[in-house]
Amino acid sequence: MTLKPLADRVVLKQNAAEERTSSGIFLTASAQEKPEVYEVVKVGPGGLVDGNEVEMIVEAGQNVLVGKYSGTKVKLDDVEYTIVRQSDILAIIE
């Protein structure tokens, strides 16, 4: 099964949490903070949304920064995805 986003929606997969600090200390799973950095998996076609034309700027494979409580979590084939509107993406990480 695959996800095909509609309109201005984007399917994201969260990047892995850091397992050690910058000084080299390993963190337990409960101490690891999940980053708000996601990889774009699929992008909807854009088009007319709420009466306005939306052009999709993000592309599959890019890393993006998303607000902490943005989007809808979906689990498919034991992989957790987040579906957000393009306007919920704060920045593209280059």
C-alpha positions as CSV (number, residue, x, y, z in Angstrom):
1,M,0.0,0.0,0.0
2,T,1.2,3.5,-0.8
3,L,0.2,7.0,0.2
4,K,-0.8,9.5,-2.6
5,P,-1.2,13.0,-1.1
6,L,-4.0,15.2,-2.5
7,A,-4.0,19.0,-3.2
8,D,-1.3,20.8,-1.2
9,R,-0.5,18.0,1.2
10,V,3.0,16.5,1.7
11,V,3.9,13.1,3.2
12,L,6.9,13.2,5.5
13,K,9.0,10.7,7.4
14,Q,10.7,11.8,10.6
15,N,14.5,11.6,10.7
16,A,16.1,9.4,13.4
17,A,16.7,10.9,16.8
18,E,20.3,11.6,17.8
19,E,21.8,8.7,19.8
20,R,24.6,10.7,21.3
21,T,25.4,14.2,22.3
22,S,28.0,16.4,20.6
23,S,30.4,15.6,23.5
24,G,30.0,11.8,22.8
25,I,27.6,10.8,25.6
26,F,25.1,8.1,24.5
27,L,21.5,8.8,25.2
28,T,18.9,6.3,26.3
29,A,15.8,6.0,24.1
30,S,13.7,7.9,26.6
31,A,16.2,10.7,26.8
32,Q,16.4,11.1,23.0
33,E,14.4,14.1,21.7
34,K,12.8,13.5,18.3
35,P,13.9,16.2,15.9
36,E,11.3,18.3,14.0
37,V,13.3,17.5,10.8
38,Y,11.5,15.3,8.3
39,E,12.3,13.9,4.9
40,V,9.8,14.6,2.2
41,V,8.5,11.3,0.8
42,K,5.7,12.4,-1.5
43,V,4.2,15.7,-2.6
44,G,0.7,16.4,-3.8
45,P,-0.1,18.0,-7.1
46,G,-1.0,21.4,-5.7
47,G,-3.8,23.2,-7.6
48,L,-6.8,25.1,-6.4
49,V,-7.0,25.1,-2.5
50,D,-9.7,27.2,-0.8
51,G,-10.0,29.3,-3.9
52,N,-6.3,30.1,-4.3
53,E,-3.9,28.5,-6.7
54,V,-1.1,26.6,-4.8
55,E,2.2,25.8,-6.5
56,M,4.2,23.1,-4.8
57,I,7.7,24.2,-3.8
58,V,9.0,21.2,-1.8
59,E,10.2,18.1,-3.6
60,A,10.6,14.4,-2.6
61,G,14.0,13.8,-0.9
62,Q,14.3,17.2,0.6
63,N,14.7,17.7,4.4
64,V,12.3,20.1,6.0
65,L,11.6,21.7,9.3
66,V,8.0,21.3,10.6
67,G,6.3,22.7,13.8
68,K,6.2,20.3,16.7
69,Y,2.5,19.6,16.7
70,S,1.8,19.9,12.9
71,G,0.2,17.4,10.7
72,T,-1.5,14.0,11.1
73,K,0.4,10.9,12.1
74,V,-0.3,7.8,10.0
75,K,1.3,4.3,10.4
76,L,1.5,2.2,7.2
77,D,3.4,-1.1,6.9
78,D,5.1,-0.4,10.3
79,V,6.4,3.0,9.1
80,E,5.1,6.2,10.7
81,Y,4.4,9.1,8.4
82,T,3.2,12.6,9.0
83,I,0.9,14.3,6.5
84,V,1.0,18.1,6.5
85,R,-0.1,21.0,4.3
86,Q,2.8,22.7,2.5
87,S,2.0,25.8,4.5
88,D,2.8,23.9,7.7
89,I,6.4,23.5,6.6
90,L,8.6,26.1,8.2
91,A,11.8,25.8,6.2
92,I,13.7,23.6,3.7
93,I,17.0,22.5,5.0
94,E,19.8,22.8,2.5
